[in-house]
Structure formats: C-alpha cells, structure tokens
Amino acid sequence: MIYMDNAATTWPKPPEVIRAVTGCMENYGANPGRSGHKMAVQAGQILLYTREMLCQLFHVPDPFRIIFTYNCTDSLNLAIKGSVLPGDHVITTSMEHNAAARPLKELEKHGLELTIVQAGPDGSLDPDDIKKAIKANTRLIVTTHASNVTGTILPIEDIGKIARSHGIPYLIDAAQTAGVLPIDLSELPVDLMAFPGHKGLLGPQGTGGLYIHPEIKLRAVREGGTGSQSESVFQPDILPDKYESGTMNTPGIAGLGAGVRQLLKEGQSKILSHENRLGKLFLEALSHIKKIKIYGPSDISKRTGIISVNIENKDSSEVANLLDERYNIAVRGGLHCAPLAHNTIGTFRQGTVRFSYGVFNRLDEVKSCIRALEEISRD
C-alpha cells in the first residue's frame, strides 16, 4: 500500500511511538494524578514529559499552558466556546475545516455574530480583508494555519499582528501544520493554538492539545474530577486542571511524547526539506498531464504536503476508489469535511482527490501516484 492520506492521520507510526504506548499499558497504566502510588506517579510524569516535549517544539516556556485534549476538534471547541458569548462577533475564513466552522455556526444559532472572510480560488487570504471585518464587538479571530483541502498556508503572522493591534485574541487551527512547519509561539502573535497529536506530531489517534497564552482566560466547557482540590465541588481554576477533567488518555499521550521526541531528534528542517522535494516532483509532473486540474498555489513554499486534483469531470470519490482498488494507493476523495473551502475553490459538487504525503513517503511512491493518475486520465 502506498499511503497518501497523511492529512487525515500519519501512517505508519514510528516504532518508538508504538513502544511508548504499549510500555505505558504494560508497565504503569494507572490513572495520573489520582493516587500516590508509584504507577500513578509515573503516569503523571509521562504527562509532564510530553508537555515539556511540546513546549520545546513550539517554544512555550510554561508546560502548563499546553492543555491535553482528545483531538484538534476538541481543542477548537474549547477555545471557541470558552472565548465568546451571545452578541459577540467572530471573524473566520472560507477555508475552514468543519472542526472550526461547525462550532461557530452552532453558536450563531444562539446569538453569535459571525463574519466569514472570503479567500481566493487558490485558498490564499489577504490579511487586510480580516482587518476590514473587525467590529467594535469582535471578540475572536479564528483561522486555519493551512488548508486541509489545498494545503495553502495562511499568513498567520500578519493576521496575528492585526489581531494584537486591536486587542482581539487570535486562534489558529494547526491541524495540518503542527509538527510539519516550524511554529514558534514565543514569537508568533498567536493567543490560542489547537493541534492534533496524530498527524504531523506522529502520535496516536485520540490525542491533541490546546496552547493558551498567559493573558488569555477561557471558560471551562467541561467540569469533573481532576485529582486536585478534591475537597471542593467546584472546578479548580489552576492550569492545566481547569480544562482537563476526567481520565487522560495516558497511553496515547505517552505515544505523543515519543512522536514529538522523534521530530526533535530528526529535525524539522530536514523533514520539511524532504516533503518539499516530494511536493515539487508531484506538482511539476502533474502540471504536464492535460486532463488534470491542480488546486492551490503553484509555489511549493506556500503549501503543506497536500495536493488536491481532479481529472476533468470524473467523480473524485470514484477516482479515489480506482486508486485504492487498482493501484493500491490510499488517498481521500470528496469534500474532506470542509464544504466552505470547496465552495471557495469551486469544487463543492465534484470534490477533489487529495494526495497528502508525509515524512515516511518516498520519491518512488510519488512517481507511482503520478503514473496511476496519468493512466486513469487516459480511460
């Protein structure tokens, strides 16, 4: 199998990640923070270790500003619903995944005012359009860091500067960029960052996180047991406990820590250089196949490891099935849980065939994908 669906989840997982997950379950699979025995202490230590690994990767000085969640969607729900109230105004973009769009649209039913800033047909966004949308009651700006449909990288630094100049918190969805692009939260004007553990960070599914800037206070959207302040029936106000009710996915978080450690060991610049080589070959070759339309920027430096295409009017899901059944190539066809983005690039009815390559893909696999598309385009 040639796996080209890394935008959904990275596969295969590094052996170190698998060993960390099974090691936790076999050796110290107790509940962190709930007891004082050795196994519970060791479980608590692995949570702290993983926070510290993430802090090293994202340049965050305080590990307790990293909140563990179950996935990026969970993080976005916490960040959005913990930030705004009915009557508040939120700005977002037409390139958002449903992980951000659906919580916002649900809150709109209950009095939230929402502006969706239109992106260009290649997924690009002019920061000035964000600035023009700001109102007196704007309380949050939410944008993806990079599109899960076109791979287009949004100008988050410029948007963040606009947000800071107006005193508005800025939330980014780093589902496609955490672990893929360098992210320095000590320098970027970003107040909240939602990220998954199972994509670019190489960890298991069921893991994710939310970075919260020291000046940001969110309302908790879930209350319950935290192992701290057990004498009180009220939710603790300390971080990370305020946002981490219930039992953590300790084996998954152990695997996430191992994944981030591998990233740091390998070096992000080396990984990014490898993925850019794959993408450059992909884009160059596909541009010479007449029946294929490529979506997103032509400049590889302006996109992540995602290439969405269509073959004339062929149904994207049918093409994806052909690639799977005939060529043993795993891709994703359809709308990718991002109807706003597909409306933006003009593919809402057809969808796209999305190839998303990653750190473990090879040049020969990209060449096989190119040959398969060329053959299908001749059918």
Contacts in CASP RR format, 6 or more apart in sequence:
PFRMAT RR
TARGET T0000
AUTHOR 0000-0000-0000
METHOD contacts of the structure
MODEL  1
MIYMDNAATTWPKPPEVIRAVTGCMENYGANPGRSGHKMAVQAGQILLYT
REMLCQLFHVPDPFRIIFTYNCTDSLNLAIKGSVLPGDHVITTSMEHNAA
ARPLKELEKHGLELTIVQAGPDGSLDPDDIKKAIKANTRLIVTTHASNVT
GTILPIEDIGKIARSHGIPYLIDAAQTAGVLPIDLSELPVDLMAFPGHKG
LLGPQGTGGLYIHPEIKLRAVREGGTGSQSESVFQPDILPDKYESGTMNT
PGIAGLGAGVRQLLKEGQSKILSHENRLGKLFLEALSHIKKIKIYGPSDI
SKRTGIISVNIENKDSSEVANLLDERYNIAVRGGLHCAPLAHNTIGTFRQ
GTVRFSYGVFNRLDEVKSCIRALEEISRD
1 328 0 8 1.000
1 329 0 8 1.000
1 330 0 8 1.000
2 327 0 8 1.000
2 328 0 8 1.000
2 329 0 8 1.000
2 330 0 8 1.000
2 361 0 8 1.000
2 365 0 8 1.000
2 368 0 8 1.000
2 369 0 8 1.000
3 11 0 8 1.000
3 12 0 8 1.000
3 330 0 8 1.000
3 360 0 8 1.000
3 361 0 8 1.000
4 329 0 8 1.000
4 330 0 8 1.000
4 331 0 8 1.000
4 355 0 8 1.000
4 356 0 8 1.000
4 357 0 8 1.000
4 361 0 8 1.000
4 365 0 8 1.000
4 369 0 8 1.000
5 11 0 8 1.000
5 330 0 8 1.000
5 331 0 8 1.000
5 332 0 8 1.000
5 354 0 8 1.000
5 356 0 8 1.000
6 199 0 8 1.000
6 200 0 8 1.000
6 305 0 8 1.000
6 356 0 8 1.000
6 357 0 8 1.000
6 358 0 8 1.000
6 361 0 8 1.000
7 148 0 8 1.000
7 176 0 8 1.000
7 199 0 8 1.000
7 305 0 8 1.000
7 306 0 8 1.000
7 332 0 8 1.000
7 336 0 8 1.000
7 354 0 8 1.000
7 356 0 8 1.000
8 199 0 8 1.000
8 332 0 8 1.000
8 356 0 8 1.000
9 198 0 8 1.000
9 199 0 8 1.000
9 205 0 8 1.000
10 198 0 8 1.000
10 199 0 8 1.000
10 200 0 8 1.000
10 202 0 8 1.000
10 203 0 8 1.000
10 358 0 8 1.000
10 359 0 8 1.000
10 360 0 8 1.000
11 360 0 8 1.000
12 360 0 8 1.000
13 202 0 8 1.000
13 203 0 8 1.000
13 204 0 8 1.000
14 202 0 8 1.000
14 258 0 8 1.000
14 259 0 8 1.000
14 262 0 8 1.000
16 258 0 8 1.000
16 259 0 8 1.000
16 261 0 8 1.000
16 262 0 8 1.000
17 202 0 8 1.000
17 203 0 8 1.000
17 204 0 8 1.000
17 255 0 8 1.000
17 256 0 8 1.000
17 258 0 8 1.000
17 259 0 8 1.000
17 262 0 8 1.000
19 258 0 8 1.000
20 254 0 8 1.000
20 255 0 8 1.000
20 257 0 8 1.000
20 258 0 8 1.000
20 259 0 8 1.000
21 204 0 8 1.000
21 251 0 8 1.000
21 252 0 8 1.000
21 254 0 8 1.000
21 255 0 8 1.000
22 251 0 8 1.000
23 251 0 8 1.000
23 254 0 8 1.000
24 43 0 8 1.000
24 46 0 8 1.000
24 250 0 8 1.000
24 251 0 8 1.000
24 252 0 8 1.000
24 254 0 8 1.000
24 255 0 8 1.000
25 251 0 8 1.000
27 42 0 8 1.000
28 38 0 8 1.000
28 39 0 8 1.000
28 42 0 8 1.000
28 43 0 8 1.000
28 46 0 8 1.000
29 39 0 8 1.000
29 43 0 8 1.000
29 250 0 8 1.000
29 251 0 8 1.000
30 37 0 8 1.000
30 39 0 8 1.000
30 40 0 8 1.000
30 42 0 8 1.000
30 43 0 8 1.000
31 40 0 8 1.000
31 43 0 8 1.000
31 247 0 8 1.000
31 250 0 8 1.000
32 40 0 8 1.000
32 43 0 8 1.000
32 44 0 8 1.000
32 46 0 8 1.000
32 47 0 8 1.000
32 248 0 8 1.000
32 250 0 8 1.000
33 40 0 8 1.000
33 43 0 8 1.000
33 44 0 8 1.000
33 227 0 8 1.000
33 228 0 8 1.000
34 40 0 8 1.000
34 227 0 8 1.000
34 247 0 8 1.000
43 250 0 8 1.000
44 250 0 8 1.000
46 250 0 8 1.000
46 253 0 8 1.000
46 254 0 8 1.000
46 257 0 8 1.000
47 68 0 8 1.000
47 248 0 8 1.000
47 250 0 8 1.000
47 253 0 8 1.000
48 63 0 8 1.000
49 257 0 8 1.000
50 68 0 8 1.000
50 253 0 8 1.000
50 254 0 8 1.000
50 255 0 8 1.000
50 256 0 8 1.000
50 257 0 8 1.000
50 260 0 8 1.000
51 63 0 8 1.000
51 64 0 8 1.000
51 66 0 8 1.000
51 68 0 8 1.000
51 240 0 8 1.000
52 63 0 8 1.000
53 257 0 8 1.000
53 260 0 8 1.000
53 261 0 8 1.000
53 264 0 8 1.000
54 60 0 8 1.000
54 63 0 8 1.000
54 66 0 8 1.000
54 209 0 8 1.000
54 257 0 8 1.000
54 260 0 8 1.000
55 61 0 8 1.000
55 62 0 8 1.000
55 63 0 8 1.000
55 65 0 8 1.000
55 66 0 8 1.000
56 260 0 8 1.000
56 264 0 8 1.000
57 179 0 8 1.000
57 183 0 8 1.000
57 201 0 8 1.000
57 260 0 8 1.000
57 263 0 8 1.000
57 264 0 8 1.000
58 178 0 8 1.000
58 183 0 8 1.000
58 184 0 8 1.000
58 185 0 8 1.000
58 193 0 8 1.000
58 211 0 8 1.000
59 183 0 8 1.000
59 184 0 8 1.000
59 185 0 8 1.000
59 186 0 8 1.000
59 187 0 8 1.000
60 66 0 8 1.000
60 185 0 8 1.000
60 186 0 8 1.000
60 211 0 8 1.000
61 186 0 8 1.000
62 214 0 8 1.000
64 239 0 8 1.000
64 240 0 8 1.000
65 211 0 8 1.000
65 212 0 8 1.000
65 213 0 8 1.000
65 214 0 8 1.000
65 239 0 8 1.000
66 209 0 8 1.000
66 210 0 8 1.000
66 211 0 8 1.000
66 240 0 8 1.000
67 75 0 8 1.000
67 78 0 8 1.000
67 209 0 8 1.000
67 210 0 8 1.000
67 211 0 8 1.000
67 212 0 8 1.000
67 239 0 8 1.000
67 240 0 8 1.000
67 243 0 8 1.000
67 244 0 8 1.000
68 207 0 8 1.000
68 208 0 8 1.000
68 209 0 8 1.000
68 240 0 8 1.000
68 244 0 8 1.000
68 248 0 8 1.000
68 249 0 8 1.000
68 253 0 8 1.000
69 75 0 8 1.000
69 78 0 8 1.000
69 194 0 8 1.000
69 208 0 8 1.000
69 209 0 8 1.000
69 210 0 8 1.000
70 206 0 8 1.000
70 207 0 8 1.000
70 208 0 8 1.000
70 249 0 8 1.000
71 196 0 8 1.000
71 197 0 8 1.000
71 198 0 8 1.000
71 205 0 8 1.000
71 206 0 8 1.000
71 207 0 8 1.000
71 208 0 8 1.000
72 99 0 8 1.000
72 173 0 8 1.000
72 174 0 8 1.000
72 175 0 8 1.000
72 194 0 8 1.000
72 195 0 8 1.000
72 196 0 8 1.000
72 197 0 8 1.000
72 208 0 8 1.000
72 209 0 8 1.000
73 99 0 8 1.000
74 208 0 8 1.000
74 209 0 8 1.000
75 194 0 8 1.000
75 195 0 8 1.000
75 208 0 8 1.000
75 209 0 8 1.000
75 210 0 8 1.000
76 99 0 8 1.000
76 100 0 8 1.000
76 103 0 8 1.000
76 142 0 8 1.000
76 171 0 8 1.000
76 173 0 8 1.000
76 194 0 8 1.000
77 103 0 8 1.000
77 221 0 8 1.000
78 210 0 8 1.000
78 218 0 8 1.000
78 221 0 8 1.000
78 222 0 8 1.000
78 243 0 8 1.000
79 171 0 8 1.000
79 192 0 8 1.000
79 194 0 8 1.000
79 210 0 8 1.000
79 212 0 8 1.000
79 218 0 8 1.000
80 90 0 8 1.000
80 100 0 8 1.000
80 103 0 8 1.000
80 104 0 8 1.000
80 107 0 8 1.000
80 140 0 8 1.000
80 142 0 8 1.000
80 171 0 8 1.000
81 103 0 8 1.000
81 107 0 8 1.000
81 219 0 8 1.000
81 221 0 8 1.000
82 218 0 8 1.000
82 219 0 8 1.000
82 220 0 8 1.000
82 221 0 8 1.000
83 139 0 8 1.000
83 140 0 8 1.000
83 169 0 8 1.000
83 171 0 8 1.000
83 192 0 8 1.000
83 216 0 8 1.000
83 218 0 8 1.000
83 219 0 8 1.000
84 90 0 8 1.000
84 107 0 8 1.000
84 112 0 8 1.000
84 139 0 8 1.000
84 140 0 8 1.000
85 139 0 8 1.000
86 107 0 8 1.000
86 110 0 8 1.000
86 111 0 8 1.000
86 112 0 8 1.000
87 111 0 8 1.000
87 112 0 8 1.000
87 113 0 8 1.000
87 137 0 8 1.000
88 112 0 8 1.000
88 113 0 8 1.000
88 137 0 8 1.000
88 138 0 8 1.000
88 139 0 8 1.000
88 140 0 8 1.000
89 112 0 8 1.000
89 113 0 8 1.000
89 114 0 8 1.000
89 115 0 8 1.000
89 135 0 8 1.000
89 137 0 8 1.000
89 138 0 8 1.000
89 139 0 8 1.000
90 104 0 8 1.000
90 107 0 8 1.000
90 112 0 8 1.000
90 113 0 8 1.000
90 114 0 8 1.000
90 115 0 8 1.000
90 138 0 8 1.000
90 139 0 8 1.000
90 140 0 8 1.000
90 141 0 8 1.000
90 142 0 8 1.000
91 115 0 8 1.000
91 117 0 8 1.000
91 130 0 8 1.000
91 133 0 8 1.000
91 134 0 8 1.000
91 138 0 8 1.000
91 140 0 8 1.000
91 141 0 8 1.000
91 142 0 8 1.000
92 100 0 8 1.000
92 101 0 8 1.000
92 104 0 8 1.000
92 114 0 8 1.000
92 115 0 8 1.000
92 116 0 8 1.000
92 117 0 8 1.000
92 141 0 8 1.000
92 142 0 8 1.000
92 143 0 8 1.000
93 116 0 8 1.000
93 117 0 8 1.000
93 118 0 8 1.000
93 119 0 8 1.000
93 125 0 8 1.000
93 130 0 8 1.000
93 143 0 8 1.000
93 144 0 8 1.000
93 154 0 8 1.000
93 340 0 8 1.000
94 116 0 8 1.000
94 117 0 8 1.000
94 118 0 8 1.000
94 119 0 8 1.000
94 340 0 8 1.000
94 341 0 8 1.000
94 343 0 8 1.000
94 344 0 8 1.000
95 119 0 8 1.000
95 123 0 8 1.000
95 125 0 8 1.000
95 143 0 8 1.000
95 144 0 8 1.000
95 147 0 8 1.000
95 149 0 8 1.000
95 150 0 8 1.000
95 152 0 8 1.000
95 154 0 8 1.000
95 338 0 8 1.000
95 340 0 8 1.000
95 341 0 8 1.000
95 344 0 8 1.000
96 116 0 8 1.000
96 142 0 8 1.000
96 143 0 8 1.000
96 144 0 8 1.000
96 173 0 8 1.000
96 338 0 8 1.000
96 340 0 8 1.000
96 341 0 8 1.000
97 144 0 8 1.000
97 148 0 8 1.000
97 173 0 8 1.000
97 175 0 8 1.000
97 336 0 8 1.000
97 337 0 8 1.000
97 338 0 8 1.000
97 341 0 8 1.000
98 337 0 8 1.000
98 338 0 8 1.000
98 339 0 8 1.000
99 173 0 8 1.000
99 175 0 8 1.000
99 194 0 8 1.000
99 337 0 8 1.000
100 142 0 8 1.000
100 144 0 8 1.000
100 173 0 8 1.000
101 338 0 8 1.000
101 339 0 8 1.000
101 340 0 8 1.000
104 112 0 8 1.000
104 114 0 8 1.000
104 142 0 8 1.000
105 114 0 8 1.000
107 114 0 8 1.000
108 114 0 8 1.000
113 135 0 8 1.000
113 137 0 8 1.000
115 133 0 8 1.000
115 135 0 8 1.000
116 340 0 8 1.000
117 125 0 8 1.000
117 129 0 8 1.000
117 130 0 8 1.000
117 133 0 8 1.000
118 129 0 8 1.000
118 344 0 8 1.000
119 125 0 8 1.000
119 152 0 8 1.000
119 344 0 8 1.000
120 344 0 8 1.000
121 344 0 8 1.000
121 345 0 8 1.000
121 346 0 8 1.000
122 150 0 8 1.000
122 152 0 8 1.000
122 295 0 8 1.000
122 296 0 8 1.000
122 297 0 8 1.000
122 345 0 8 1.000
123 147 0 8 1.000
123 150 0 8 1.000
123 152 0 8 1.000
123 296 0 8 1.000
123 297 0 8 1.000
123 341 0 8 1.000
123 344 0 8 1.000
123 345 0 8 1.000
124 152 0 8 1.000
124 154 0 8 1.000
124 297 0 8 1.000
124 302 0 8 1.000
125 143 0 8 1.000
125 154 0 8 1.000
125 155 0 8 1.000
125 159 0 8 1.000
127 155 0 8 1.000
127 158 0 8 1.000
127 159 0 8 1.000
127 162 0 8 1.000
130 141 0 8 1.000
130 143 0 8 1.000
130 159 0 8 1.000
130 162 0 8 1.000
130 163 0 8 1.000
131 162 0 8 1.000
134 162 0 8 1.000
134 166 0 8 1.000
134 168 0 8 1.000
138 166 0 8 1.000
138 168 0 8 1.000
139 168 0 8 1.000
139 169 0 8 1.000
140 168 0 8 1.000
140 169 0 8 1.000
140 170 0 8 1.000
140 171 0 8 1.000
141 159 0 8 1.000
141 160 0 8 1.000
141 162 0 8 1.000
141 163 0 8 1.000
141 168 0 8 1.000
141 169 0 8 1.000
141 170 0 8 1.000
141 171 0 8 1.000
142 171 0 8 1.000
142 172 0 8 1.000
142 173 0 8 1.000
143 154 0 8 1.000
143 156 0 8 1.000
143 159 0 8 1.000
143 170 0 8 1.000
143 171 0 8 1.000
143 172 0 8 1.000
143 173 0 8 1.000
144 154 0 8 1.000
144 172 0 8 1.000
144 173 0 8 1.000
144 175 0 8 1.000
144 176 0 8 1.000
145 153 0 8 1.000
145 154 0 8 1.000
145 156 0 8 1.000
145 172 0 8 1.000
145 173 0 8 1.000
145 174 0 8 1.000
145 175 0 8 1.000
145 176 0 8 1.000
145 177 0 8 1.000
145 181 0 8 1.000
145 183 0 8 1.000
146 152 0 8 1.000
146 153 0 8 1.000
146 154 0 8 1.000
146 176 0 8 1.000
146 177 0 8 1.000
146 181 0 8 1.000
146 303 0 8 1.000
146 304 0 8 1.000
146 306 0 8 1.000
147 154 0 8 1.000
147 176 0 8 1.000
147 306 0 8 1.000
147 338 0 8 1.000
147 341 0 8 1.000
148 175 0 8 1.000
148 176 0 8 1.000
148 306 0 8 1.000
148 336 0 8 1.000
148 337 0 8 1.000
148 338 0 8 1.000
148 341 0 8 1.000
149 295 0 8 1.000
149 306 0 8 1.000
149 308 0 8 1.000
149 336 0 8 1.000
149 338 0 8 1.000
149 341 0 8 1.000
149 342 0 8 1.000
149 345 0 8 1.000
149 352 0 8 1.000
149 354 0 8 1.000
150 295 0 8 1.000
150 296 0 8 1.000
150 297 0 8 1.000
150 303 0 8 1.000
150 306 0 8 1.000
150 308 0 8 1.000
150 341 0 8 1.000
150 345 0 8 1.000
151 176 0 8 1.000
151 296 0 8 1.000
151 303 0 8 1.000
151 304 0 8 1.000
151 305 0 8 1.000
151 306 0 8 1.000
151 308 0 8 1.000
152 296 0 8 1.000
152 297 0 8 1.000
152 302 0 8 1.000
152 303 0 8 1.000
153 177 0 8 1.000
153 181 0 8 1.000
153 302 0 8 1.000
153 303 0 8 1.000
153 304 0 8 1.000
156 170 0 8 1.000
156 172 0 8 1.000
156 188 0 8 1.000
156 190 0 8 1.000
157 188 0 8 1.000
157 189 0 8 1.000
159 170 0 8 1.000
160 170 0 8 1.000
160 188 0 8 1.000
160 189 0 8 1.000
160 190 0 8 1.000
161 189 0 8 1.000
163 169 0 8 1.000
163 170 0 8 1.000
163 189 0 8 1.000
163 191 0 8 1.000
164 170 0 8 1.000
164 189 0 8 1.000
169 191 0 8 1.000
169 192 0 8 1.000
169 213 0 8 1.000
169 216 0 8 1.000
170 189 0 8 1.000
170 190 0 8 1.000
170 191 0 8 1.000
170 192 0 8 1.000
171 190 0 8 1.000
171 191 0 8 1.000
171 192 0 8 1.000
171 193 0 8 1.000
171 194 0 8 1.000
172 190 0 8 1.000
172 192 0 8 1.000
172 193 0 8 1.000
172 194 0 8 1.000
173 194 0 8 1.000
174 183 0 8 1.000
174 193 0 8 1.000
174 194 0 8 1.000
174 195 0 8 1.000
175 194 0 8 1.000
175 195 0 8 1.000
175 196 0 8 1.000
175 199 0 8 1.000
176 199 0 8 1.000
176 304 0 8 1.000
176 306 0 8 1.000
177 183 0 8 1.000
177 304 0 8 1.000
178 193 0 8 1.000
178 195 0 8 1.000
178 196 0 8 1.000
178 197 0 8 1.000
178 199 0 8 1.000
178 200 0 8 1.000
178 201 0 8 1.000
179 200 0 8 1.000
179 201 0 8 1.000
179 260 0 8 1.000
179 263 0 8 1.000
179 268 0 8 1.000
180 199 0 8 1.000
180 200 0 8 1.000
180 271 0 8 1.000
180 272 0 8 1.000
180 275 0 8 1.000
180 304 0 8 1.000
180 305 0 8 1.000
181 268 0 8 1.000
181 272 0 8 1.000
181 304 0 8 1.000
182 268 0 8 1.000
182 269 0 8 1.000
182 272 0 8 1.000
183 193 0 8 1.000
185 193 0 8 1.000
185 211 0 8 1.000
190 211 0 8 1.000
190 213 0 8 1.000
191 212 0 8 1.000
191 213 0 8 1.000
191 215 0 8 1.000
191 216 0 8 1.000
192 210 0 8 1.000
192 211 0 8 1.000
192 212 0 8 1.000
192 213 0 8 1.000
192 216 0 8 1.000
192 218 0 8 1.000
193 210 0 8 1.000
193 211 0 8 1.000
194 209 0 8 1.000
194 210 0 8 1.000
195 201 0 8 1.000
195 208 0 8 1.000
195 209 0 8 1.000
195 210 0 8 1.000
195 211 0 8 1.000
196 207 0 8 1.000
196 208 0 8 1.000
196 209 0 8 1.000
197 203 0 8 1.000
197 204 0 8 1.000
197 206 0 8 1.000
197 207 0 8 1.000
197 208 0 8 1.000
197 209 0 8 1.000
197 256 0 8 1.000
198 204 0 8 1.000
198 205 0 8 1.000
198 206 0 8 1.000
198 207 0 8 1.000
198 208 0 8 1.000
200 263 0 8 1.000
200 359 0 8 1.000
201 256 0 8 1.000
201 259 0 8 1.000
201 260 0 8 1.000
201 263 0 8 1.000
202 259 0 8 1.000
202 260 0 8 1.000
202 262 0 8 1.000
202 263 0 8 1.000
202 359 0 8 1.000
203 252 0 8 1.000
203 255 0 8 1.000
203 256 0 8 1.000
203 257 0 8 1.000
203 258 0 8 1.000
203 259 0 8 1.000
204 251 0 8 1.000
204 252 0 8 1.000
204 255 0 8 1.000
204 256 0 8 1.000
206 249 0 8 1.000
206 252 0 8 1.000
207 249 0 8 1.000
207 252 0 8 1.000
207 253 0 8 1.000
207 255 0 8 1.000
207 256 0 8 1.000
208 256 0 8 1.000
210 243 0 8 1.000
212 218 0 8 1.000
212 239 0 8 1.000
218 243 0 8 1.000
220 235 0 8 1.000
220 242 0 8 1.000
220 243 0 8 1.000
220 245 0 8 1.000
222 243 0 8 1.000
222 245 0 8 1.000
223 235 0 8 1.000
223 245 0 8 1.000
224 235 0 8 1.000
224 245 0 8 1.000
224 246 0 8 1.000
225 245 0 8 1.000
225 246 0 8 1.000
226 235 0 8 1.000
226 236 0 8 1.000
226 241 0 8 1.000
226 244 0 8 1.000
226 245 0 8 1.000
226 246 0 8 1.000
227 241 0 8 1.000
228 236 0 8 1.000
228 238 0 8 1.000
228 241 0 8 1.000
229 236 0 8 1.000
229 238 0 8 1.000
229 241 0 8 1.000
235 242 0 8 1.000
235 245 0 8 1.000
236 242 0 8 1.000
263 271 0 8 1.000
266 359 0 8 1.000
271 359 0 8 1.000
274 359 0 8 1.000
275 304 0 8 1.000
275 305 0 8 1.000
275 357 0 8 1.000
275 358 0 8 1.000
275 359 0 8 1.000
276 300 0 8 1.000
276 301 0 8 1.000
277 363 0 8 1.000
278 305 0 8 1.000
278 357 0 8 1.000
278 358 0 8 1.000
278 361 0 8 1.000
278 363 0 8 1.000
278 366 0 8 1.000
279 300 0 8 1.000
279 305 0 8 1.000
279 307 0 8 1.000
279 357 0 8 1.000
279 366 0 8 1.000
280 300 0 8 1.000
281 363 0 8 1.000
281 366 0 8 1.000
281 367 0 8 1.000
281 370 0 8 1.000
282 307 0 8 1.000
282 355 0 8 1.000
282 357 0 8 1.000
282 366 0 8 1.000
282 369 0 8 1.000
282 370 0 8 1.000
283 294 0 8 1.000
283 298 0 8 1.000
283 300 0 8 1.000
283 307 0 8 1.000
285 367 0 8 1.000
285 370 0 8 1.000
286 292 0 8 1.000
286 294 0 8 1.000
286 307 0 8 1.000
286 309 0 8 1.000
286 370 0 8 1.000
286 373 0 8 1.000
287 294 0 8 1.000
287 298 0 8 1.000
289 370 0 8 1.000
289 373 0 8 1.000
289 374 0 8 1.000
289 377 0 8 1.000
290 377 0 8 1.000
291 311 0 8 1.000
291 312 0 8 1.000
291 377 0 8 1.000
292 309 0 8 1.000
292 310 0 8 1.000
292 311 0 8 1.000
292 373 0 8 1.000
292 377 0 8 1.000
293 309 0 8 1.000
293 310 0 8 1.000
293 311 0 8 1.000
293 312 0 8 1.000
294 307 0 8 1.000
294 308 0 8 1.000
294 309 0 8 1.000
295 308 0 8 1.000
295 309 0 8 1.000
295 310 0 8 1.000
295 345 0 8 1.000
295 347 0 8 1.000
295 352 0 8 1.000
296 303 0 8 1.000
296 308 0 8 1.000
296 345 0 8 1.000
297 303 0 8 1.000
305 356 0 8 1.000
305 357 0 8 1.000
305 358 0 8 1.000
306 354 0 8 1.000
306 355 0 8 1.000
306 356 0 8 1.000
307 354 0 8 1.000
307 355 0 8 1.000
307 356 0 8 1.000
307 357 0 8 1.000
308 347 0 8 1.000
308 352 0 8 1.000
308 353 0 8 1.000
308 354 0 8 1.000
308 355 0 8 1.000
309 352 0 8 1.000
309 353 0 8 1.000
309 355 0 8 1.000
309 373 0 8 1.000
310 316 0 8 1.000
310 319 0 8 1.000
310 347 0 8 1.000
310 350 0 8 1.000
310 351 0 8 1.000
310 352 0 8 1.000
310 353 0 8 1.000
311 319 0 8 1.000
311 353 0 8 1.000
311 373 0 8 1.000
311 376 0 8 1.000
311 377 0 8 1.000
312 377 0 8 1.000
313 350 0 8 1.000
314 376 0 8 1.000
315 350 0 8 1.000
316 333 0 8 1.000
316 334 0 8 1.000
316 347 0 8 1.000
316 350 0 8 1.000
316 351 0 8 1.000
316 352 0 8 1.000
316 353 0 8 1.000
317 333 0 8 1.000
317 334 0 8 1.000
317 351 0 8 1.000
319 333 0 8 1.000
319 353 0 8 1.000
319 376 0 8 1.000
320 331 0 8 1.000
320 332 0 8 1.000
320 333 0 8 1.000
320 334 0 8 1.000
320 353 0 8 1.000
322 376 0 8 1.000
323 329 0 8 1.000
323 330 0 8 1.000
323 331 0 8 1.000
323 353 0 8 1.000
323 369 0 8 1.000
323 372 0 8 1.000
323 376 0 8 1.000
324 330 0 8 1.000
324 331 0 8 1.000
326 372 0 8 1.000
327 368 0 8 1.000
327 372 0 8 1.000
329 368 0 8 1.000
329 369 0 8 1.000
329 372 0 8 1.000
331 353 0 8 1.000
331 354 0 8 1.000
331 355 0 8 1.000
331 356 0 8 1.000
332 353 0 8 1.000
332 354 0 8 1.000
332 356 0 8 1.000
333 351 0 8 1.000
333 352 0 8 1.000
333 353 0 8 1.000
333 354 0 8 1.000
334 351 0 8 1.000
334 352 0 8 1.000
334 353 0 8 1.000
334 354 0 8 1.000
335 342 0 8 1.000
335 348 0 8 1.000
335 351 0 8 1.000
336 342 0 8 1.000
336 351 0 8 1.000
336 352 0 8 1.000
336 354 0 8 1.000
339 348 0 8 1.000
342 348 0 8 1.000
342 351 0 8 1.000
342 352 0 8 1.000
345 352 0 8 1.000
355 369 0 8 1.000
357 365 0 8 1.000
357 366 0 8 1.000
END
